[in-house]
């Protein structure tokens, strides 16, 4: 993708961030941080924006995990993954070729959403056993 910056390698796959990603990162930080600041005014602007940045980065980490799901299944099928790029609308795993069979294409396509579903279920399970009463409250496990 044009306008992308190479960040490094993840599991041997070149990883890029498109310049449009920084726009979305900024907007999401302002949105999350602003909402948090209005709900918890005692946090102050700086801490609210910092927590907004952390939330935005975690969202992009989930998009990256989604793309890695596609990539790992493709690699298992013998398809080379040229790169993973995060950009304005999410992410893109650049595969060297298409799957050899329709079933192979299905498993590559479904792998990303399955990773997202597993992330949701895992985080939902963890969240259901934590007691959170505010933005920066200490969490305690229910016993």
KASULQUI-V491522 format. One record per backbone hydrogen bond with DSSP energy under -1.0 kcal/mol. NH is the residue of the N-H (numbers start at 0). CO is the residue of the C=O. If there is no record, write none. Layout:
BEGIN
<<NH	CO> <NH	CO>>
END
This chain:
BEGIN
<<4	16> <6	14> <7	14> <9	12> <12	9> <14	7> <15	83> <16	4> <17	85> <18	2> <20	17> <23	19> <24	20> <25	21> <26	22> <27	23> <28	24> <29	25> <30	26> <31	27> <32	28> <33	29> <34	30> <35	31> <36	32> <37	33> <38	34> <39	35> <42	39> <43	40> <47	43> <48	44> <49	45> <50	46> <51	47> <52	48> <53	49> <54	50> <55	51> <56	52> <57	53> <58	54> <59	55> <60	56> <61	57> <62	58> <63	59> <64	60> <65	61> <66	62> <67	63> <68	64> <69	65> <70	66> <71	67> <72	68> <73	69> <74	70> <75	71> <76	72> <77	74> <78	73> <81	93> <82	93> <83	13> <84	91> <85	15> <86	89> <89	86> <91	84> <93	82> <95	79> <104	100> <105	101> <106	102> <107	103> <108	104> <109	105> <110	106> <113	109> <114	110> <115	111> <116	112> <117	113> <118	114> <119	115> <120	116> <121	117> <122	118> <123	119> <124	120> <125	121> <126	122> <127	123> <128	125> <130	139> <141	128>>
END
